[in-house]
C-alpha cells in the first residue's frame, strides 16, 4: 500500500543504507546467505510476546530456532525445555556477530526501546526481519527502519498477528469495497491502562540475580533498577522504554481501517486527555484526535479519534451503531456516508454493518484466517508474490500514526501540525524534539 511519506525518506534518513557496507557500531561480518527451505532464525527475547512468537514459529515447516538473546536467566526455562538446541546469549550484539552466518532472519520481541536497534542491526547484516509492535519507539526510528528495509529489498513483518485473522482481513476488504460509502470519521478504543498518574518512585533496588540490567537498558538512558517498575512487563508505562496503552494496542486496532483506507496520512494531532505527571510516565485515559488526509475512499479529509482507559466515544458514535452496547470495548467504529462498520479487536468477533443505526442483514463474505508467521516465511521463500501483510513499507507509516499520538500525549491541548513528507512538525520545537532520541554512548547504531 502506498506510503504517503516515501518520497522524502531518503532525505529524512541521513546515513548510508546499502548492505555493501554493514555497520552497527561493533565488529560484524556481512552475510550474503539466501534463505531456502531450511529456514534458520534467531529470536531476541524468550518470554512474554517472544514466547508467543516462538510457539507460532514452531508450527512453520522447517523453521529452526538457532539462537536466543535473553537478558534474564530466570525467564529462559520454557525456551530451554522447548528448544534445547538453541544457543543462548545475553548480549544481542554478540549473537549477531557470532551467528550471522547461521541465520536467515531475526525475530525481535523485546521491550519497545530495543525494537529498532536490534532490527536495524540484523537488517544491516542482510537478515529479513520480524519485529513486534509497535515497530519502533520513536518517529525517527520508524522512518529509518522502513527506509532501510525498502532500500535493501528485505522481507519484513510487524507482529500484529490479528491482522491475519478473518475479522481483520474481512474488515479491511469491506472498507476497500466502500461498504459504508465514503468514510467521514473513525473512532478506535481500548480499555487498558498502561501508564501511571503517580510519579516514578525515587529509589534504587537491588538487581535480581540473573538479570543483566545493563543489557536490559540497552540503547536507552541508564537509570536505577526499581522493583516492579520496569522489568518485567511494566516498562510499557514508562516514557523512554515503552509507549503506553496507545503504543501497546494502537498498531493492532488501527490496522483494519488503515489497511482498508490505504494508509492515510496524519495532517494534525491533538491530545485531549491528561498530560504526564512526570518525565517518566505515560498518562492514563488518553483521548487523541487526528485530522487525516482524505483519499478516494473517504469524504475528503476526515477525523480519527483514539480513546483508552475510561475515555469513550460520544453518543453520536453509539447512535450510529444502535446504542452504546454495540460499541466495542476494544476495536473501531468506522462511519461513512451510507452506514457504519464495527470492527471488534481480537476475539470480539466479525465486523458488523449498520445502516441508519440499525444492524444490516446483508451477507458478508468473510476472508479466512491466515498464519501471520507463515505469511512472512512464505514471502522470504518466494512462495507468495506479494509482500507480507504487515511489511514495514505499510507498518512503518502505521506505526508513525500511532507514535504521533504518543507525542501529542506529552503536549496535551496543543494542535500539532504534521508534515508527513518532511517527517517533522510544523511550528513546534517541543514536538520536533521528541521525534528522535540519542542512544546511550557506546550503544550507537548507524542510521538510528
LORO-192804 format. One record per residue (C-alpha): residue in one letter; x, y, z. Coordinates in Angstrom, 3 decimals. Layout:
BEGIN
- residuo|px|py|pz
- A|X|Y|Z
...
This chain:
BEGIN
- residuo|px|py|pz
- X|0.000|0.000|0.000
- X|1.192|3.430|-0.833
- X|3.196|5.168|1.858
- X|2.435|8.920|1.958
- X|5.958|9.826|3.001
- X|8.008|7.573|0.704
- X|9.269|10.438|-1.436
- X|11.050|12.113|1.459
- X|12.578|9.174|3.280
- X|15.990|9.400|1.661
- X|16.121|13.000|2.817
- X|14.931|12.044|6.297
- X|17.481|9.249|6.756
- X|20.877|10.963|6.661
- X|23.039|7.853|6.573
- X|24.097|5.090|4.201
- X|21.576|2.304|3.687
- X|23.478|-0.063|1.379
- X|24.140|-3.592|2.562
- X|27.522|-3.447|0.849
- X|28.924|-1.740|3.940
- X|27.065|-3.015|7.014
- X|27.896|-1.208|10.232
- X|26.221|-1.419|13.612
- X|28.763|0.156|15.913
- X|30.705|-3.030|16.621
- X|32.542|-5.635|14.555
- X|30.280|-7.572|12.186
- X|30.618|-9.935|9.286
- X|28.441|-9.393|6.222
- X|26.473|-12.440|5.186
- X|25.121|-12.995|1.704
- X|23.335|-16.246|2.518
- X|19.948|-16.581|0.847
- X|17.118|-18.264|2.754
- X|15.932|-21.606|1.410
- X|13.575|-24.315|2.553
- X|15.625|-24.786|5.754
- X|14.677|-21.531|7.476
- X|17.040|-20.564|10.313
- X|16.332|-17.632|12.598
- X|17.308|-16.014|15.889
- X|14.895|-14.608|18.454
- X|15.558|-11.615|20.696
- X|13.647|-12.215|23.902
- X|12.461|-15.567|25.242
- X|9.324|-14.928|27.303
- X|6.118|-12.913|27.039
- X|5.486|-11.959|23.413
- X|8.736|-13.639|22.424
- X|7.434|-16.977|23.653
- X|4.174|-16.432|21.769
- X|6.146|-15.836|18.597
- X|8.390|-18.838|19.187
- X|5.445|-21.177|19.640
- X|3.839|-19.839|16.458
- X|7.087|-20.218|14.527
- X|7.287|-23.818|15.753
- X|4.295|-24.502|13.508
- X|6.065|-23.209|10.396
- X|7.535|-26.187|8.482
- X|11.337|-26.436|8.607
- X|11.725|-23.280|10.727
- X|14.695|-23.719|13.045
- X|15.493|-21.564|16.075
- X|19.278|-21.217|16.065
- X|19.805|-18.787|18.954
- X|18.074|-16.631|21.542
- X|19.186|-13.425|23.247
- X|17.780|-13.069|26.769
- X|18.912|-10.653|29.477
- X|17.212|-12.502|32.368
- X|18.201|-16.106|33.044
- X|15.105|-16.626|35.180
- X|12.947|-16.300|32.048
- X|14.722|-18.959|29.983
- X|13.024|-22.060|31.356
- X|10.440|-22.510|28.596
- X|12.956|-21.977|25.810
- X|15.377|-24.385|27.458
- X|12.692|-27.071|27.529
- X|11.067|-26.331|24.194
- X|14.169|-25.520|22.126
- X|17.074|-27.293|23.852
- X|19.390|-26.968|20.831
- X|19.119|-23.177|20.583
- X|22.195|-21.259|21.700
- X|21.613|-18.630|24.391
- X|23.250|-15.209|24.507
- X|22.823|-12.268|26.875
- X|24.146|-9.535|24.554
- X|22.131|-9.277|21.334
- X|25.122|-7.758|19.571
- X|27.229|-10.802|20.354
- X|24.516|-13.044|18.962
- X|24.518|-11.153|15.668
- X|28.309|-11.191|15.492
- X|28.625|-14.923|16.124
- X|25.524|-16.273|14.399
- X|25.352|-14.047|11.311
- X|26.474|-16.897|9.075
- X|23.969|-19.327|10.596
- X|20.684|-17.442|10.317
- X|18.438|-16.163|7.551
- X|16.260|-13.895|9.660
- X|15.646|-12.284|13.032
- X|12.568|-12.090|15.248
- X|12.543|-9.172|17.692
- X|10.231|-9.317|20.717
- X|11.894|-7.164|23.373
- X|10.641|-4.059|25.200
- X|9.865|-1.223|22.767
- X|13.096|0.715|23.235
- X|15.152|-2.176|21.831
- X|12.987|-2.886|18.767
- X|14.693|-0.501|16.356
- X|18.371|-1.076|17.240
- X|18.116|-4.863|17.090
- X|16.016|-4.808|13.931
- X|18.407|-2.411|12.211
- X|21.380|-4.430|13.434
- X|20.019|-7.604|11.881
- X|18.939|-5.948|8.655
- X|22.387|-4.415|8.211
- X|23.654|-7.995|8.067
- X|21.156|-8.773|5.312
- X|18.694|-10.572|7.567
- X|14.971|-10.492|6.954
- X|13.124|-9.138|9.975
- X|10.015|-9.747|12.045
- X|9.501|-7.145|14.774
- X|6.782|-6.961|17.398
- X|4.504|-3.942|17.616
- X|5.000|-1.067|17.836
- X|7.709|-1.415|15.211
- X|9.740|1.315|16.917
- X|9.576|3.652|19.894
- X|10.303|6.935|18.068
- X|9.192|8.515|14.803
- X|12.768|8.781|13.577
- X|13.337|5.068|14.120
- X|10.168|4.208|12.208
- X|11.290|6.211|9.169
- X|14.837|4.868|9.297
- X|13.850|1.213|9.653
- X|11.265|1.468|6.882
- X|13.705|3.232|4.577
- X|16.452|0.686|5.138
- X|14.199|-2.308|4.535
- X|12.833|-0.741|1.344
- X|16.258|0.202|0.031
- X|17.662|-3.281|0.534
- X|14.764|-5.486|-0.526
- X|14.402|-7.226|2.828
- X|11.266|-9.202|3.670
- X|9.700|-7.786|6.806
- X|6.680|-8.199|9.053
- X|5.429|-6.342|12.127
- X|3.981|-8.521|14.864
- X|0.314|-7.597|14.622
- X|-0.845|-11.192|14.389
- X|-4.517|-10.213|14.477
- X|-4.070|-8.566|11.075
- X|-4.049|-12.078|9.640
- X|-7.327|-13.014|11.354
- X|-10.567|-13.436|9.455
- X|-12.147|-10.438|11.200
- X|-9.337|-8.028|10.361
- X|-8.920|-9.253|6.803
- X|-12.660|-9.062|6.182
- X|-12.987|-5.572|7.671
- X|-10.152|-4.195|5.534
- X|-11.672|-5.819|2.443
- X|-15.099|-4.318|3.185
- X|-13.636|-0.829|3.514
- X|-11.702|-1.277|0.278
- X|-15.042|-2.057|-1.367
- X|-16.688|1.064|0.103
- X|-19.169|-0.891|2.226
- X|-20.214|2.215|4.220
- X|-19.777|4.682|1.388
- X|-17.177|7.418|1.692
- X|-15.651|7.369|5.172
- X|-16.208|10.511|7.245
- X|-14.800|9.524|10.659
- X|-13.066|6.707|12.527
- X|-13.135|6.031|16.269
- X|-10.843|3.440|17.917
- X|-10.766|2.441|21.555
- X|-9.205|0.125|24.136
- X|-9.823|-0.066|27.915
- X|-6.272|-0.922|29.006
- X|-4.363|1.379|31.358
- X|-0.662|1.165|30.587
- X|0.502|4.316|32.317
- X|0.758|5.947|35.716
- X|-0.650|9.075|37.270
- X|1.862|8.743|40.113
- X|5.495|9.844|39.689
- X|8.120|7.171|39.327
- X|9.460|6.239|42.796
- X|12.768|7.872|43.684
- X|14.728|4.852|44.890
- X|17.087|2.105|43.776
- X|16.515|-1.570|44.495
- X|18.945|-4.487|44.255
- X|19.082|-6.029|40.789
- X|17.754|-9.610|40.936
- X|20.201|-12.433|40.406
- X|20.312|-13.482|36.785
- X|19.164|-10.132|35.374
- X|21.708|-8.136|33.369
- X|20.359|-4.639|33.976
- X|22.894|-3.004|31.681
- X|21.737|-5.193|28.806
- X|18.070|-4.568|29.630
- X|18.661|-0.809|29.431
- X|20.469|-1.298|26.125
- X|20.390|1.857|23.982
- X|18.229|3.807|26.440
- X|19.178|6.155|29.238
- X|20.728|4.323|32.202
- X|18.653|4.503|35.366
- X|18.458|2.652|38.681
- X|16.613|-0.638|38.842
- X|13.286|-0.281|40.669
- X|11.453|-3.469|41.551
- X|8.134|-3.965|39.686
- X|8.526|-0.699|37.764
- X|10.327|-1.724|34.569
- X|11.254|-5.383|34.226
- X|9.276|-7.477|33.590
- X|6.259|-6.035|31.784
- X|5.775|-2.667|33.490
- X|8.160|-0.893|31.107
- X|5.098|-0.152|28.960
- X|4.115|2.545|31.477
- X|7.375|4.457|31.216
- X|8.440|7.063|28.680
- X|11.738|6.178|27.060
- X|11.155|2.415|27.309
- X|7.517|1.729|26.419
- X|4.786|3.635|24.589
- X|1.784|3.363|26.918
- X|-1.586|1.862|26.071
- X|-1.594|3.591|22.701
- X|1.730|2.062|21.671
- X|0.777|-1.330|23.058
- X|-2.616|-1.608|21.370
- X|-2.750|1.052|18.661
- X|-0.986|-0.903|15.918
- X|-3.357|-3.835|16.464
- X|-6.529|-1.775|16.458
- X|-5.621|0.775|13.790
- X|-4.706|-1.916|11.277
- X|-8.032|-2.905|9.683
- X|-9.126|0.650|8.944
- X|-5.614|1.804|7.991
- X|-5.313|-1.092|5.549
- X|-8.884|-0.631|4.367
- X|-8.351|3.081|3.676
- X|-4.917|2.767|2.027
- X|-2.953|4.119|4.999
- X|-3.983|7.800|5.050
- X|-1.504|10.332|6.419
- X|-1.997|12.478|9.520
- X|-2.347|16.231|8.940
- X|-2.545|17.245|12.607
- X|-2.847|15.599|16.000
- X|-4.140|16.900|19.352
- X|-4.343|15.216|22.749
- X|-7.493|15.992|24.740
- X|-6.555|13.777|27.681
- X|-4.385|14.429|30.739
- X|-0.668|15.067|30.421
- X|2.163|13.121|32.083
- X|2.739|13.567|35.816
- X|6.499|13.447|35.271
- X|9.048|12.945|32.508
- X|8.974|9.177|33.012
- X|5.308|8.192|32.985
- X|2.694|7.842|30.253
- X|-0.643|9.354|31.290
- X|-3.785|7.287|31.638
- X|-7.110|7.791|29.858
- X|-5.871|9.163|26.571
- X|-8.098|10.850|24.014
- X|-6.169|11.739|20.872
- X|-7.681|13.385|17.797
- X|-6.114|13.198|14.328
- X|-7.122|15.119|11.260
- X|-6.391|12.675|8.431
- X|-5.717|13.392|4.770
- X|-8.541|12.146|2.586
- X|-8.301|9.901|-0.455
- X|-10.616|8.179|-2.928
- X|-12.153|6.067|-0.147
- X|-13.051|8.996|2.139
- X|-15.347|12.006|2.027
- X|-12.432|14.438|1.924
- X|-10.176|14.897|4.941
- X|-11.630|13.103|7.954
- X|-11.376|12.815|11.743
- X|-9.874|9.909|13.626
- X|-10.022|9.702|17.436
- X|-8.369|7.262|19.823
- X|-9.741|6.553|23.323
- X|-8.188|4.393|26.032
- X|-8.766|3.643|29.706
- X|-12.020|5.272|30.804
- X|-12.377|7.526|27.738
- X|-15.332|6.685|25.494
- X|-16.606|7.996|22.154
- X|-19.539|10.447|22.140
- X|-23.223|9.489|21.963
- X|-23.334|10.207|18.230
- X|-20.988|7.280|17.628
- X|-23.131|4.963|19.738
- X|-26.235|6.159|17.876
- X|-24.645|5.260|14.547
- X|-24.452|1.606|15.650
- X|-27.741|1.353|17.532
- X|-26.519|2.028|21.065
- X|-23.508|2.061|23.353
- X|-23.779|-1.704|23.840
- X|-22.741|-2.138|20.199
- X|-19.600|-0.012|20.504
- X|-16.732|-2.462|21.051
- X|-14.772|-2.185|24.280
- X|-11.712|-2.745|22.110
- X|-11.870|-2.059|18.395
- X|-13.096|0.572|15.951
- X|-16.222|2.188|14.575
- X|-15.861|3.478|11.020
- X|-18.576|5.923|9.971
- X|-19.333|6.560|6.313
- X|-21.889|8.304|4.144
- X|-24.107|5.195|3.899
- X|-23.599|3.475|7.236
- X|-21.151|2.397|9.913
- X|-18.811|-0.572|10.317
- X|-17.985|-2.004|13.743
- X|-14.609|-3.780|13.864
- X|-14.076|-5.682|17.134
- X|-10.481|-6.321|18.153
- X|-9.102|-9.787|18.757
- X|-11.692|-12.324|19.843
- X|-14.535|-9.819|19.613
- X|-15.993|-11.418|16.511
- X|-16.610|-10.498|12.902
- X|-17.173|-6.942|11.603
- X|-20.787|-5.746|11.598
- X|-22.546|-3.312|9.273
- X|-25.108|-0.772|10.475
- X|-27.447|1.300|8.303
- X|-29.287|4.245|9.871
- X|-28.291|2.992|13.307
- X|-29.717|-0.493|12.741
- X|-27.856|-3.758|12.123
- X|-27.823|-4.794|8.489
- X|-28.705|-8.329|7.419
- X|-26.715|-8.116|4.202
- X|-24.358|-11.014|3.610
- X|-20.662|-10.516|4.341
- X|-18.107|-12.615|2.508
- X|-15.637|-13.489|5.262
- X|-11.999|-13.975|4.339
- X|-10.267|-16.919|6.036
- X|-7.825|-16.803|8.894
- X|-4.182|-16.817|7.859
- X|-0.961|-17.592|9.739
- X|0.963|-14.350|10.295
- X|4.347|-16.027|10.737
- X|3.818|-18.390|7.812
- X|2.886|-15.367|5.684
- X|6.303|-13.838|6.458
- X|8.293|-17.020|5.875
- X|6.415|-17.817|2.655
- X|7.361|-14.383|1.316
- X|11.013|-14.987|2.200
- X|10.949|-18.362|0.475
- X|9.302|-16.849|-2.597
- X|6.178|-18.954|-2.210
- X|3.962|-15.879|-2.469
- X|4.486|-12.936|-4.794
- X|3.024|-10.207|-2.587
- X|4.706|-8.619|0.412
- X|3.819|-9.877|3.905
- X|0.593|-8.447|5.259
- X|2.264|-6.111|7.781
- X|5.512|-5.463|5.908
- X|7.468|-2.415|7.034
- X|6.513|-0.359|3.958
- X|2.988|-0.408|5.370
- X|3.661|-0.997|9.073
- X|6.177|1.872|9.256
- X|3.658|4.587|8.294
- X|1.026|2.978|10.541
- X|3.487|2.982|13.433
- X|4.123|6.666|12.718
- X|0.390|7.344|13.062
- X|0.420|5.657|16.468
- X|3.574|7.445|17.614
- X|2.244|10.836|16.546
- X|-0.410|10.263|19.180
- X|2.181|9.496|21.846
- X|3.979|12.777|21.074
- X|0.678|14.658|21.380
- X|0.001|12.998|24.746
- X|3.138|14.661|26.126
- X|1.905|18.085|24.919
- X|-1.816|17.973|25.757
- X|-4.156|20.622|24.393
- X|-1.772|21.636|21.608
- X|-2.662|21.061|17.963
- X|0.469|19.672|16.321
- X|0.593|20.014|12.547
- X|2.466|17.138|10.897
- X|4.309|17.418|7.613
- X|4.419|13.759|6.539
- X|6.594|14.431|3.515
- X|9.254|16.194|5.576
- X|8.852|13.939|8.610
- X|8.523|16.798|11.093
- X|6.056|19.013|12.916
- X|5.346|22.498|11.658
- X|5.821|25.241|14.223
- X|6.534|23.147|17.331
- X|10.109|22.839|18.531
- X|8.897|20.889|21.564
- X|7.237|18.243|19.401
- X|10.151|18.033|16.983
- X|12.487|17.406|19.909
- X|10.541|14.183|20.577
- X|10.996|12.741|17.089
- X|14.481|11.407|17.807
- X|16.242|10.260|20.980
- X|20.013|9.818|21.051
- X|21.220|6.364|22.052
- X|23.417|5.748|25.069
- X|27.128|6.215|24.487
- X|28.710|3.017|23.277
- X|25.371|1.637|22.031
- X|25.027|3.763|18.890
- X|23.574|2.163|15.750
- X|24.385|3.754|12.414
- X|21.246|5.088|10.715
- X|19.423|5.488|14.018
